[in-house]
Amino acid sequence: MRGNQSNQDTFDDLREELRGALSPLGRPELRRDLWPLMLRRLEKPPVGVPWFDWTLLALTGAALVFFPVLIPALLYHL
């Protein structure tokens, strides 16, 4: 019986450490209201297409010109 009591104490200590490390799961409050930030973001003008998107498009076009056998594989993945 002594071994079982020792294990129970160990489990109780572990349970208390875990409870201390994790925050309660209730209904946590937000630090601030996110809706005004969303409205400001929606009012901003859209950002242009980044340069790496154009680079990827150019590389894909060049690969299709030089390796036309890749066209079915590209269409398959679309």
N, C-alpha and C positions, 0 to 999 in steps of 0.2 A: 504494500500500500504506500510505502514511503516514496517509491519511484513515481507513482501516479500523482501524488501531491506536488512533487517537484516539477513534473511536466505541466500540471495545471497552473502553477505559479509562473512558469516560463510563458505559457500561452496568454495568461492574464497580462504579463508585462508587455508582451508583443502586441496584444490588442490595444493597450493603452498608448504605446508608441505610435501605432498606426492611426489611432484616432487623433493624436496630437499632430501628426504630419499632414493629414488630409483635412480639407475644409469641409464644413457641413454641406449637405446636398440640398438644403431647403430651396428657397427662391432667392438666389443672390441678386442684389440690386446692381444695376449698371452704374458705372462711375459718372456717366453723363448721358444726356439725350443725344442719340445718334441721328435723329431725323433732320435737324438743321444742317449738319455736315453733308448728309445725302442730298439735300436740296441744293446746297452750294455746288456740289460736285456735278449735279445734273445741269446746272446753269452754265457751267464752264463750256467753252467751245471744244469740240472734239479734237483730239490730238491726231496729227498726221500719221501716216504709215511709217514705222521705223525703217532705217536704212537696211537692217539685216533681213527684213522681209523682202525687200526688193532684191537683195543679193541672193536669197534662196530661190526666188522666182527666176532670176537670170540663170542661176546654176541648173535649175530644173529644165528650163528651156534649152540651154546648151546641151545638157545630157540627152534630151529627146532628139535634138538635131543630129548629134554625133552617134547616138545609140538608139535608133528607132525601135529596136527590139524591146526596149523598156516601156513602151507605150502601154501594152496590155497590163504589165505589172503595176504601172502607175494608176491606170483606170480601175484595176482590181482594188487598190487600197483607198480609192476615193469612195 
